[in-house]
Amino acid sequence: MKIITKILLVAFVLLLVAEYVPGIIVEGVYPAIIAAVVLGILNVFVKPILFVLTLPINILTLGLFTFIINATLFWFAATFVEGFAVSSFWYALFGSVLVTAASSFANRYL
């Protein structure tokens, strides 16, 4: 039940981000839910591998390179989901920061 709540929360945040950020497009609730699931899968399986591979860069930048990893995964997820599009890397960075903040909030309080 917790996972479904988190997925729905991330989908809702994706819809809000798409409403206010002009470079991110989500065409409805269904693509938002699918995008939330894809983002969750990428964050569970791909992000740890990328984090370990880029650990020296991450240490040199004092952890700021994690934002780049998150933005890349956010942009990469947009290539898989039809109805979810990100126009540039900077919009992906801004959207990933907002979605990550909401996801952290969900993990803390749910």
Biopython code that builds the backbone (N, CA, C, O; Angstrom):
import numpy as np
from Bio.PDB.StructureBuilder import StructureBuilder

atoms = [
    (1, "MET", "N", (0.818, -1.191, 0.000)),
    (1, "MET", "CA", (0.000, 0.000, 0.000)),
    (1, "MET", "C", (0.865, 1.260, 0.000)),
    (1, "MET", "O", (0.509, 2.272, -0.603)),
    (2, "LYS", "N", (2.015, 1.179, 0.692)),
    (2, "LYS", "CA", (2.922, 2.315, 0.750)),
    (2, "LYS", "C", (3.491, 2.644, -0.622)),
    (2, "LYS", "O", (3.636, 3.813, -0.978)),
    (3, "ILE", "N", (3.812, 1.610, -1.386)),
    (3, "ILE", "CA", (4.402, 1.814, -2.707)),
    (3, "ILE", "C", (3.399, 2.482, -3.642)),
    (3, "ILE", "O", (3.762, 3.377, -4.405)),
    (4, "ILE", "N", (2.161, 2.058, -3.588)),
    (4, "ILE", "CA", (1.132, 2.653, -4.438)),
    (4, "ILE", "C", (0.934, 4.123, -4.079)),
    (4, "ILE", "O", (0.769, 4.966, -4.961)),
    (5, "THR", "N", (0.951, 4.423, -2.796)),
    (5, "THR", "CA", (0.813, 5.811, -2.351)),
    (5, "THR", "C", (1.978, 6.662, -2.850)),
    (5, "THR", "O", (1.775, 7.793, -3.291)),
    (6, "LYS", "N", (3.187, 6.128, -2.784)),
    (6, "LYS", "CA", (4.361, 6.873, -3.262)),
    (6, "LYS", "C", (4.309, 7.081, -4.762)),
    (6, "LYS", "O", (4.642, 8.160, -5.253)),
    (7, "ILE", "N", (3.892, 6.055, -5.498)),
    (7, "ILE", "CA", (3.789, 6.181, -6.952)),
    (7, "ILE", "C", (2.747, 7.228, -7.324)),
    (7, "ILE", "O", (2.980, 8.041, -8.218)),
    (8, "LEU", "N", (1.609, 7.215, -6.652)),
    (8, "LEU", "CA", (0.571, 8.202, -6.935)),
    (8, "LEU", "C", (1.023, 9.609, -6.556)),
    (8, "LEU", "O", (0.684, 10.574, -7.240)),
    (9, "LEU", "N", (1.777, 9.730, -5.483)),
    (9, "LEU", "CA", (2.295, 11.041, -5.092)),
    (9, "LEU", "C", (3.292, 11.570, -6.126)),
    (9, "LEU", "O", (3.240, 12.743, -6.496)),
    (10, "VAL", "N", (4.190, 10.714, -6.586)),
    (10, "VAL", "CA", (5.161, 11.133, -7.608)),
    (10, "VAL", "C", (4.431, 11.471, -8.909)),
    (10, "VAL", "O", (4.812, 12.420, -9.595)),
    (11, "ALA", "N", (3.399, 10.719, -9.255)),
    (11, "ALA", "CA", (2.618, 11.018, -10.457)),
    (11, "ALA", "C", (1.932, 12.378, -10.320)),
    (11, "ALA", "O", (1.894, 13.156, -11.273)),
    (12, "PHE", "N", (1.398, 12.658, -9.151)),
    (12, "PHE", "CA", (0.765, 13.952, -8.907)),
    (12, "PHE", "C", (1.788, 15.084, -9.010)),
    (12, "PHE", "O", (1.506, 16.132, -9.592)),
    (13, "VAL", "N", (2.970, 14.869, -8.445)),
    (13, "VAL", "CA", (4.030, 15.881, -8.530)),
    (13, "VAL", "C", (4.473, 16.070, -9.982)),
    (13, "VAL", "O", (4.744, 17.195, -10.401)),
    (14, "LEU", "N", (4.549, 14.992, -10.746)),
    (14, "LEU", "CA", (4.886, 15.118, -12.171)),
    (14, "LEU", "C", (3.847, 15.961, -12.909)),
    (14, "LEU", "O", (4.197, 16.773, -13.766)),
    (15, "LEU", "N", (2.583, 15.769, -12.580)),
    (15, "LEU", "CA", (1.537, 16.582, -13.204)),
    (15, "LEU", "C", (1.676, 18.049, -12.810)),
    (15, "LEU", "O", (1.492, 18.937, -13.643)),
    (16, "LEU", "N", (1.999, 18.305, -11.550)),
    (16, "LEU", "CA", (2.201, 19.691, -11.106)),
    (16, "LEU", "C", (3.425, 20.322, -11.767)),
    (16, "LEU", "O", (3.381, 21.472, -12.203)),
    (17, "VAL", "N", (4.500, 19.573, -11.835)),
    (17, "VAL", "CA", (5.724, 20.087, -12.464)),
    (17, "VAL", "C", (5.462, 20.375, -13.940)),
    (17, "VAL", "O", (5.922, 21.388, -14.466)),
    (18, "ALA", "N", (4.731, 19.497, -14.605)),
    (18, "ALA", "CA", (4.421, 19.708, -16.022)),
    (18, "ALA", "C", (3.535, 20.936, -16.215)),
    (18, "ALA", "O", (3.586, 21.586, -17.259)),
    (19, "GLU", "N", (2.743, 21.244, -15.229)),
    (19, "GLU", "CA", (1.863, 22.411, -15.320)),
    (19, "GLU", "C", (2.654, 23.716, -15.212)),
    (19, "GLU", "O", (2.330, 24.694, -15.886)),
    (20, "TYR", "N", (3.678, 23.735, -14.379)),
    (20, "TYR", "CA", (4.379, 24.985, -14.095)),
    (20, "TYR", "C", (5.736, 25.124, -14.776)),
    (20, "TYR", "O", (6.245, 26.240, -14.885)),
    (21, "VAL", "N", (6.328, 24.047, -15.230)),
    (21, "VAL", "CA", (7.613, 24.113, -15.929)),
    (21, "VAL", "C", (7.332, 23.931, -17.422)),
    (21, "VAL", "O", (6.806, 22.896, -17.830)),
    (22, "PRO", "N", (7.678, 24.925, -18.231)),
    (22, "PRO", "CA", (7.269, 24.852, -19.648)),
    (22, "PRO", "C", (7.975, 23.773, -20.469)),
    (22, "PRO", "O", (7.449, 23.379, -21.510)),
    (23, "GLY", "N", (9.127, 23.282, -20.053)),
    (23, "GLY", "CA", (9.857, 22.301, -20.845)),
    (23, "GLY", "C", (9.512, 20.860, -20.538)),
    (23, "GLY", "O", (10.068, 19.951, -21.154)),
    (24, "ILE", "N", (8.600, 20.627, -19.593)),
    (24, "ILE", "CA", (8.203, 19.263, -19.229)),
    (24, "ILE", "C", (6.738, 19.089, -19.591)),
    (24, "ILE", "O", (5.890, 19.898, -19.214)),
    (25, "ILE", "N", (6.454, 18.024, -20.327)),
    (25, "ILE", "CA", (5.096, 17.776, -20.797)),
    (25, "ILE", "C", (4.639, 16.410, -20.320)),
    (25, "ILE", "O", (5.308, 15.405, -20.562)),
    (26, "VAL", "N", (3.504, 16.372, -19.646)),
    (26, "VAL", "CA", (2.838, 15.124, -19.274)),
    (26, "VAL", "C", (1.413, 15.243, -19.795)),
    (26, "VAL", "O", (0.691, 16.171, -19.431)),
    (27, "GLU", "N", (1.011, 14.312, -20.641)),
    (27, "GLU", "CA", (-0.251, 14.437, -21.354)),
    (27, "GLU", "C", (-1.458, 13.895, -20.611)),
    (27, "GLU", "O", (-2.559, 13.900, -21.162)),
    (28, "GLY", "N", (-1.297, 13.433, -19.398)),
    (28, "GLY", "CA", (-2.448, 12.948, -18.647)),
    (28, "GLY", "C", (-2.029, 12.180, -17.415)),
    (28, "GLY", "O", (-0.847, 12.086, -17.086)),
    (29, "VAL", "N", (-3.018, 11.636, -16.747)),
    (29, "VAL", "CA", (-2.764, 10.912, -15.505)),
    (29, "VAL", "C", (-2.077, 9.578, -15.782)),
    (29, "VAL", "O", (-1.141, 9.199, -15.078)),
    (30, "TYR", "N", (-2.537, 8.876, -16.796)),
    (30, "TYR", "CA", (-1.945, 7.573, -17.101)),
    (30, "TYR", "C", (-0.454, 7.667, -17.452)),
    (30, "TYR", "O", (0.337, 6.900, -16.903)),
    (31, "PRO", "N", (-0.040, 8.581, -18.349)),
    (31, "PRO", "CA", (1.402, 8.712, -18.585)),
    (31, "PRO", "C", (2.174, 9.150, -17.335)),
    (31, "PRO", "O", (3.338, 8.785, -17.171)),
    (32, "ALA", "N", (1.544, 9.921, -16.464)),
    (32, "ALA", "CA", (2.215, 10.339, -15.226)),
    (32, "ALA", "C", (2.454, 9.142, -14.310)),
    (32, "ALA", "O", (3.513, 9.035, -13.693)),
    (33, "ILE", "N", (1.483, 8.249, -14.221)),
    (33, "ILE", "CA", (1.648, 7.056, -13.379)),
    (33, "ILE", "C", (2.721, 6.138, -13.968)),
    (33, "ILE", "O", (3.559, 5.611, -13.237)),
    (34, "ILE", "N", (2.694, 5.949, -15.285)),
    (34, "ILE", "CA", (3.711, 5.115, -15.932)),
    (34, "ILE", "C", (5.096, 5.748, -15.758)),
    (34, "ILE", "O", (6.069, 5.038, -15.504)),
    (35, "ALA", "N", (5.191, 7.064, -15.891)),
    (35, "ALA", "CA", (6.473, 7.749, -15.703)),
    (35, "ALA", "C", (6.954, 7.605, -14.260)),
    (35, "ALA", "O", (8.153, 7.449, -14.028)),
    (36, "ALA", "N", (6.054, 7.653, -13.299)),
    (36, "ALA", "CA", (6.440, 7.473, -11.897)),
    (36, "ALA", "C", (6.979, 6.065, -11.663)),
    (36, "ALA", "O", (7.945, 5.885, -10.923)),
    (37, "VAL", "N", (6.365, 5.079, -12.284)),
    (37, "VAL", "CA", (6.841, 3.698, -12.145)),
    (37, "VAL", "C", (8.213, 3.543, -12.801)),
    (37, "VAL", "O", (9.108, 2.919, -12.231)),
    (38, "VAL", "N", (8.378, 4.107, -13.993)),
    (38, "VAL", "CA", (9.664, 4.016, -14.682)),
    (38, "VAL", "C", (10.747, 4.734, -13.889)),
    (38, "VAL", "O", (11.861, 4.224, -13.766)),
    (39, "LEU", "N", (10.439, 5.909, -13.351)),
    (39, "LEU", "CA", (11.411, 6.627, -12.520)),
    (39, "LEU", "C", (11.784, 5.811, -11.288)),
    (39, "LEU", "O", (12.949, 5.772, -10.894)),
    (40, "GLY", "N", (10.806, 5.168, -10.689)),
    (40, "GLY", "CA", (11.086, 4.331, -9.532)),
    (40, "GLY", "C", (11.989, 3.156, -9.877)),
    (40, "GLY", "O", (12.916, 2.843, -9.129)),
    (41, "ILE", "N", (11.727, 2.514, -10.991)),
    (41, "ILE", "CA", (12.557, 1.382, -11.415)),
    (41, "ILE", "C", (13.981, 1.842, -11.721)),
    (41, "ILE", "O", (14.947, 1.189, -11.326)),
    (42, "LEU", "N", (14.107, 2.967, -12.425)),
    (42, "LEU", "CA", (15.445, 3.490, -12.722)),
    (42, "LEU", "C", (16.192, 3.881, -11.445)),
    (42, "LEU", "O", (17.395, 3.648, -11.329)),
    (43, "ASN", "N", (15.481, 4.472, -10.498)),
    (43, "ASN", "CA", (16.134, 4.872, -9.250)),
    (43, "ASN", "C", (16.553, 3.678, -8.401)),
    (43, "ASN", "O", (17.515, 3.771, -7.638)),
    (44, "VAL", "N", (15.850, 2.569, -8.523)),
    (44, "VAL", "CA", (16.201, 1.388, -7.732)),
    (44, "VAL", "C", (17.341, 0.603, -8.370)),
    (44, "VAL", "O", (18.238, 0.139, -7.666)),
    (45, "PHE", "N", (17.320, 0.448, -9.688)),
    (45, "PHE", "CA", (18.290, -0.431, -10.338)),
    (45, "PHE", "C", (19.473, 0.292, -10.986)),
    (45, "PHE", "O", (20.604, -0.183, -10.885)),
    (46, "VAL", "N", (19.244, 1.413, -11.639)),
    (46, "VAL", "CA", (20.300, 2.063, -12.411)),
    (46, "VAL", "C", (21.062, 3.101, -11.580)),
    (46, "VAL", "O", (22.282, 3.215, -11.699)),
    (47, "LYS", "N", (20.352, 3.848, -10.749)),
    (47, "LYS", "CA", (21.002, 4.922, -9.999)),
    (47, "LYS", "C", (22.138, 4.431, -9.097)),
    (47, "LYS", "O", (23.181, 5.083, -9.069)),
    (48, "PRO", "N", (22.004, 3.328, -8.362)),
    (48, "PRO", "CA", (23.147, 2.883, -7.548)),
    (48, "PRO", "C", (24.377, 2.526, -8.379)),
    (48, "PRO", "O", (25.507, 2.776, -7.962)),
    (49, "ILE", "N", (24.156, 1.944, -9.548)),
    (49, "ILE", "CA", (25.280, 1.602, -10.415)),
    (49, "ILE", "C", (25.973, 2.871, -10.903)),
    (49, "ILE", "O", (27.200, 2.964, -10.873)),
    (50, "LEU", "N", (25.180, 3.855, -11.355)),
    (50, "LEU", "CA", (25.763, 5.119, -11.798)),
    (50, "LEU", "C", (26.465, 5.848, -10.656)),
    (50, "LEU", "O", (27.502, 6.481, -10.855)),
    (51, "PHE", "N", (25.892, 5.753, -9.469)),
    (51, "PHE", "CA", (26.499, 6.421, -8.315)),
    (51, "PHE", "C", (27.866, 5.826, -7.992)),
    (51, "PHE", "O", (28.811, 6.561, -7.707)),
    (52, "VAL", "N", (27.975, 4.512, -8.035)),
    (52, "VAL", "CA", (29.257, 3.862, -7.753)),
    (52, "VAL", "C", (30.273, 4.171, -8.856)),
    (52, "VAL", "O", (31.444, 4.418, -8.570)),
    (53, "LEU", "N", (29.827, 4.158, -10.112)),
    (53, "LEU", "CA", (30.744, 4.432, -11.220)),
    (53, "LEU", "C", (31.258, 5.873, -11.212)),
    (53, "LEU", "O", (32.380, 6.138, -11.643)),
    (54, "THR", "N", (30.446, 6.788, -10.728)),
    (54, "THR", "CA", (30.841, 8.204, -10.721)),
    (54, "THR", "C", (31.241, 8.676, -9.324)),
    (54, "THR", "O", (31.232, 9.875, -9.045)),
    (55, "LEU", "N", (31.585, 7.748, -8.462)),
    (55, "LEU", "CA", (31.923, 8.115, -7.088)),
    (55, "LEU", "C", (33.095, 9.091, -6.988)),
    (55, "LEU", "O", (33.020, 10.018, -6.182)),
    (56, "PRO", "N", (34.178, 8.935, -7.763)),
    (56, "PRO", "CA", (35.257, 9.929, -7.657)),
    (56, "PRO", "C", (34.809, 11.354, -8.023)),
    (56, "PRO", "O", (35.193, 12.320, -7.362)),
    (57, "ILE", "N", (33.999, 11.473, -9.072)),
    (57, "ILE", "CA", (33.488, 12.793, -9.460)),
    (57, "ILE", "C", (32.561, 13.326, -8.374)),
    (57, "ILE", "O", (32.577, 14.515, -8.055)),
    (58, "ASN", "N", (31.761, 12.440, -7.817)),
    (58, "ASN", "CA", (30.833, 12.830, -6.766)),
    (58, "ASN", "C", (31.576, 13.312, -5.525)),
    (58, "ASN", "O", (31.143, 14.260, -4.871)),
    (59, "ILE", "N", (32.674, 12.675, -5.203)),
    (59, "ILE", "CA", (33.469, 13.105, -4.050)),
    (59, "ILE", "C", (34.107, 14.462, -4.326)),
    (59, "ILE", "O", (34.126, 15.327, -3.451)),
    (60, "LEU", "N", (34.630, 14.653, -5.535)),
    (60, "LEU", "CA", (35.255, 15.931, -5.883)),
    (60, "LEU", "C", (34.271, 17.096, -5.870)),
    (60, "LEU", "O", (34.638, 18.221, -5.530)),
    (61, "THR", "N", (33.030, 16.828, -6.239)),
    (61, "THR", "CA", (32.027, 17.894, -6.271)),
    (61, "THR", "C", (31.207, 17.963, -4.993)),
    (61, "THR", "O", (30.210, 18.682, -4.923)),
    (62, "LEU", "N", (31.629, 17.214, -3.986)),
    (62, "LEU", "CA", (30.951, 17.189, -2.680)),
    (62, "LEU", "C", (29.484, 16.780, -2.793)),
    (62, "LEU", "O", (28.631, 17.301, -2.074)),
    (63, "GLY", "N", (29.200, 15.854, -3.692)),
    (63, "GLY", "CA", (27.861, 15.297, -3.823)),
    (63, "GLY", "C", (26.966, 16.003, -4.814)),
    (63, "GLY", "O", (25.847, 15.552, -5.059)),
    (64, "LEU", "N", (27.428, 17.098, -5.392)),
    (64, "LEU", "CA", (26.576, 17.836, -6.325)),
    (64, "LEU", "C", (26.368, 17.100, -7.644)),
    (64, "LEU", "O", (25.411, 17.380, -8.365)),
    (65, "PHE", "N", (27.250, 16.166, -7.963)),
    (65, "PHE", "CA", (27.093, 15.395, -9.195)),
    (65, "PHE", "C", (25.860, 14.488, -9.126)),
    (65, "PHE", "O", (25.384, 14.019, -10.159)),
    (66, "THR", "N", (25.349, 14.242, -7.945)),
    (66, "THR", "CA", (24.128, 13.446, -7.796)),
    (66, "THR", "C", (22.950, 14.120, -8.499)),
    (66, "THR", "O", (22.072, 13.443, -9.035)),
    (67, "PHE", "N", (22.934, 15.464, -8.495)),
    (67, "PHE", "CA", (21.884, 16.180, -9.229)),
    (67, "PHE", "C", (21.957, 15.877, -10.726)),
    (67, "PHE", "O", (20.928, 15.752, -11.390)),
    (68, "ILE", "N", (23.164, 15.763, -11.246)),
    (68, "ILE", "CA", (23.346, 15.445, -12.666)),
    (68, "ILE", "C", (22.849, 14.027, -12.959)),
    (68, "ILE", "O", (22.215, 13.784, -13.985)),
    (69, "ILE", "N", (23.142, 13.103, -12.056)),
    (69, "ILE", "CA", (22.663, 11.724, -12.225)),
    (69, "ILE", "C", (21.142, 11.687, -12.207)),
    (69, "ILE", "O", (20.526, 11.030, -13.047)),
    (70, "ASN", "N", (20.530, 12.391, -11.252)),
    (70, "ASN", "CA", (19.066, 12.427, -11.169)),
    (70, "ASN", "C", (18.447, 13.036, -12.419)),
    (70, "ASN", "O", (17.453, 12.525, -12.936)),
    (71, "ALA", "N", (19.035, 14.129, -12.907)),
    (71, "ALA", "CA", (18.504, 14.774, -14.106)),
    (71, "ALA", "C", (18.640, 13.868, -15.322)),
    (71, "ALA", "O", (17.740, 13.809, -16.161)),
    (72, "THR", "N", (19.750, 13.171, -15.418)),
    (72, "THR", "CA", (19.946, 12.255, -16.543)),
    (72, "THR", "C", (18.924, 11.124, -16.513)),
    (72, "THR", "O", (18.373, 10.755, -17.551)),
    (73, "LEU", "N", (18.669, 10.576, -15.336)),
    (73, "LEU", "CA", (17.662, 9.515, -15.237)),
    (73, "LEU", "C", (16.258, 10.048, -15.533)),
    (73, "LEU", "O", (15.446, 9.356, -16.147)),
    (74, "PHE", "N", (15.979, 11.260, -15.102)),
    (74, "PHE", "CA", (14.676, 11.888, -15.380)),
    (74, "PHE", "C", (14.499, 12.071, -16.891)),
    (74, "PHE", "O", (13.440, 11.770, -17.441)),
    (75, "TRP", "N", (15.534, 12.561, -17.542)),
    (75, "TRP", "CA", (15.494, 12.767, -18.986)),
    (75, "TRP", "C", (15.424, 11.428, -19.716)),
    (75, "TRP", "O", (14.734, 11.303, -20.728)),
    (76, "PHE", "N", (16.136, 10.435, -19.204)),
    (76, "PHE", "CA", (16.126, 9.101, -19.796)),
    (76, "PHE", "C", (14.746, 8.451, -19.673)),
    (76, "PHE", "O", (14.303, 7.763, -20.592)),
    (77, "ALA", "N", (14.068, 8.665, -18.549)),
    (77, "ALA", "CA", (12.730, 8.109, -18.363)),
    (77, "ALA", "C", (11.748, 8.705, -19.366)),
    (77, "ALA", "O", (10.808, 8.037, -19.795)),
    (78, "ALA", "N", (11.969, 9.956, -19.735)),
    (78, "ALA", "CA", (11.077, 10.601, -20.698)),
    (78, "ALA", "C", (11.179, 9.972, -22.081)),
    (78, "ALA", "O", (10.251, 10.093, -22.880)),
    (79, "THR", "N", (12.290, 9.302, -22.377)),
    (79, "THR", "CA", (12.409, 8.646, -23.676)),
    (79, "THR", "C", (11.608, 7.347, -23.745)),
    (79, "THR", "O", (11.271, 6.884, -24.835)),
    (80, "PHE", "N", (11.303, 6.762, -22.595)),
    (80, "PHE", "CA", (10.573, 5.494, -22.563)),
    (80, "PHE", "C", (9.057, 5.660, -22.541)),
    (80, "PHE", "O", (8.330, 4.834, -23.092)),
    (81, "VAL", "N", (8.593, 6.706, -21.915)),
    (81, "VAL", "CA", (7.157, 6.854, -21.678)),
    (81, "VAL", "C", (6.553, 7.774, -22.731)),
    (81, "VAL", "O", (6.947, 8.932, -22.868)),
    (82, "GLU", "N", (5.600, 7.239, -23.463)),
    (82, "GLU", "CA", (4.896, 8.052, -24.442)),
    (82, "GLU", "C", (3.906, 8.945, -23.698)),
    (82, "GLU", "O", (3.129, 8.465, -22.873)),
    (83, "GLY", "N", (3.938, 10.216, -23.986)),
    (83, "GLY", "CA", (3.088, 11.172, -23.277)),
    (83, "GLY", "C", (3.829, 11.910, -22.177)),
    (83, "GLY", "O", (3.242, 12.743, -21.486)),
    (84, "PHE", "N", (5.109, 11.615, -22.004)),
    (84, "PHE", "CA", (5.961, 12.299, -21.030)),
    (84, "PHE", "C", (7.213, 12.735, -21.770)),
    (84, "PHE", "O", (7.963, 11.901, -22.278)),
    (85, "ALA", "N", (7.438, 14.047, -21.833)),
    (85, "ALA", "CA", (8.571, 14.569, -22.604)),
    (85, "ALA", "C", (9.271, 15.671, -21.824)),
    (85, "ALA", "O", (8.644, 16.443, -21.100)),
    (86, "VAL", "N", (10.580, 15.721, -21.990)),
    (86, "VAL", "CA", (11.403, 16.769, -21.408)),
    (86, "VAL", "C", (12.208, 17.369, -22.549)),
    (86, "VAL", "O", (12.866, 16.646, -23.297)),
    (87, "SER", "N", (12.159, 18.702, -22.685)),
    (87, "SER", "CA", (12.755, 19.330, -23.865)),
    (87, "SER", "C", (14.252, 19.565, -23.762)),
    (87, "SER", "O", (14.933, 19.566, -24.787)),
    (88, "SER", "N", (14.793, 19.764, -22.563)),
    (88, "SER", "CA", (16.234, 19.983, -22.454)),
    (88, "SER", "C", (16.746, 19.462, -21.108)),
    (88, "SER", "O", (15.978, 19.110, -20.213)),
    (89, "PHE", "N", (18.057, 19.430, -21.010)),
    (89, "PHE", "CA", (18.673, 18.935, -19.784)),
    (89, "PHE", "C", (18.366, 19.833, -18.591)),
    (89, "PHE", "O", (18.190, 19.342, -17.476)),
    (90, "TRP", "N", (18.299, 21.147, -18.815)),
    (90, "TRP", "CA", (18.059, 22.072, -17.702)),
    (90, "TRP", "C", (16.656, 21.909, -17.146)),
    (90, "TRP", "O", (16.459, 22.007, -15.934)),
    (91, "TYR", "N", (15.684, 21.665, -18.002)),
    (91, "TYR", "CA", (14.341, 21.373, -17.522)),
    (91, "TYR", "C", (14.313, 20.034, -16.785)),
    (91, "TYR", "O", (13.590, 19.873, -15.802)),
    (92, "ALA", "N", (15.098, 19.084, -17.265)),
    (92, "ALA", "CA", (15.200, 17.794, -16.574)),
    (92, "ALA", "C", (15.822, 17.975, -15.198)),
    (92, "ALA", "O", (15.395, 17.333, -14.238)),
    (93, "LEU", "N", (16.822, 18.840, -15.089)),
    (93, "LEU", "CA", (17.452, 19.107, -13.802)),
    (93, "LEU", "C", (16.459, 19.738, -12.833)),
    (93, "LEU", "O", (16.353, 19.315, -11.682)),
    (94, "PHE", "N", (15.739, 20.742, -13.298)),
    (94, "PHE", "CA", (14.762, 21.412, -12.437)),
    (94, "PHE", "C", (13.629, 20.465, -12.045)),
    (94, "PHE", "O", (13.217, 20.431, -10.885)),
    (95, "GLY", "N", (13.126, 19.699, -13.013)),
    (95, "GLY", "CA", (12.060, 18.746, -12.715)),
    (95, "GLY", "C", (12.502, 17.643, -11.775)),
    (95, "GLY", "O", (11.746, 17.230, -10.896)),
    (96, "SER", "N", (13.722, 17.165, -11.956)),
    (96, "SER", "CA", (14.205, 16.095, -11.079)),
    (96, "SER", "C", (14.411, 16.595, -9.656)),
    (96, "SER", "O", (14.190, 15.848, -8.703)),
    (97, "VAL", "N", (14.830, 17.843, -9.498)),
    (97, "VAL", "CA", (14.973, 18.401, -8.146)),
    (97, "VAL", "C", (13.610, 18.469, -7.459)),
    (97, "VAL", "O", (13.487, 18.119, -6.286)),
    (98, "LEU", "N", (12.597, 18.915, -8.182)),
    (98, "LEU", "CA", (11.258, 19.003, -7.590)),
    (98, "LEU", "C", (10.676, 17.627, -7.271)),
    (98, "LEU", "O", (10.082, 17.429, -6.212)),
    (99, "VAL", "N", (10.847, 16.690, -8.180)),
    (99, "VAL", "CA", (10.315, 15.343, -7.952)),
    (99, "VAL", "C", (11.081, 14.643, -6.830)),
    (99, "VAL", "O", (10.487, 13.927, -6.024)),
    (100, "THR", "N", (12.395, 14.847, -6.776)),
    (100, "THR", "CA", (13.193, 14.253, -5.701)),
    (100, "THR", "C", (12.806, 14.828, -4.347)),
    (100, "THR", "O", (12.742, 14.098, -3.358)),
    (101, "ALA", "N", (12.551, 16.121, -4.296)),
    (101, "ALA", "CA", (12.128, 16.740, -3.036)),
    (101, "ALA", "C", (10.788, 16.169, -2.576)),
    (101, "ALA", "O", (10.611, 15.885, -1.391)),
    (102, "ALA", "N", (9.851, 16.000, -3.495)),
    (102, "ALA", "CA", (8.557, 15.427, -3.136)),
    (102, "ALA", "C", (8.683, 13.961, -2.736)),
    (102, "ALA", "O", (7.999, 13.503, -1.821)),
    (103, "SER", "N", (9.551, 13.232, -3.415)),
    (103, "SER", "CA", (9.763, 11.835, -3.082)),
    (103, "SER", "C", (10.422, 11.699, -1.706)),
    (103, "SER", "O", (10.078, 10.799, -0.940)),
    (104, "SER", "N", (11.355, 12.577, -1.396)),
    (104, "SER", "CA", (11.976, 12.560, -0.063)),
    (104, "SER", "C", (10.951, 12.873, 1.008)),
    (104, "SER", "O", (10.951, 12.262, 2.077)),
    (105, "PHE", "N", (10.078, 13.826, 0.721)),
    (105, "PHE", "CA", (9.000, 14.143, 1.647)),
    (105, "PHE", "C", (8.098, 12.938, 1.865)),
    (105, "PHE", "O", (7.697, 12.656, 2.994)),
    (106, "ALA", "N", (7.778, 12.227, 0.789)),
    (106, "ALA", "CA", (6.929, 11.050, 0.890)),
    (106, "ALA", "C", (7.603, 9.949, 1.687)),
    (106, "ALA", "O", (6.955, 9.284, 2.496)),
    (107, "ASN", "N", (8.885, 9.749, 1.471)),
    (107, "ASN", "CA", (9.611, 8.710, 2.210)),
    (107, "ASN", "C", (9.703, 9.033, 3.697)),
    (107, "ASN", "O", (9.707, 8.129, 4.532)),
    (108, "ARG", "N", (9.776, 10.299, 4.022)),
    (108, "ARG", "CA", (9.905, 10.692, 5.421)),
    (108, "ARG", "C", (8.578, 10.601, 6.189)),
    (108, "ARG", "O", (8.543, 10.150, 7.333)),
    (109, "TYR", "N", (7.500, 11.032, 5.547)),
    (109, "TYR", "CA", (6.238, 11.163, 6.269)),
    (109, "TYR", "C", (5.212, 10.085, 5.971)),
    (109, "TYR", "O", (4.157, 10.060, 6.605)),
    (110, "LEU", "N", (5.485, 9.190, 5.026)),
    (110, "LEU", "CA", (4.520, 8.112, 4.750)),
    (110, "LEU", "C", (5.023, 6.791, 5.299)),
    (110, "LEU", "O", (4.349, 5.770, 5.164)),
]
sb = StructureBuilder()
sb.init_structure("model")
sb.init_model(0)
sb.init_chain("A")
sb.init_seg("    ")
for serial, (resi, resn, name, xyz) in enumerate(atoms, 1):
    if name == "N":
        sb.init_residue(resn, " ", resi, " ")
    sb.init_atom(name, np.array(xyz, "f"), 0.0, 1.0, " ", f" {name:<3s}", serial, name[0])
structure = sb.get_structure()
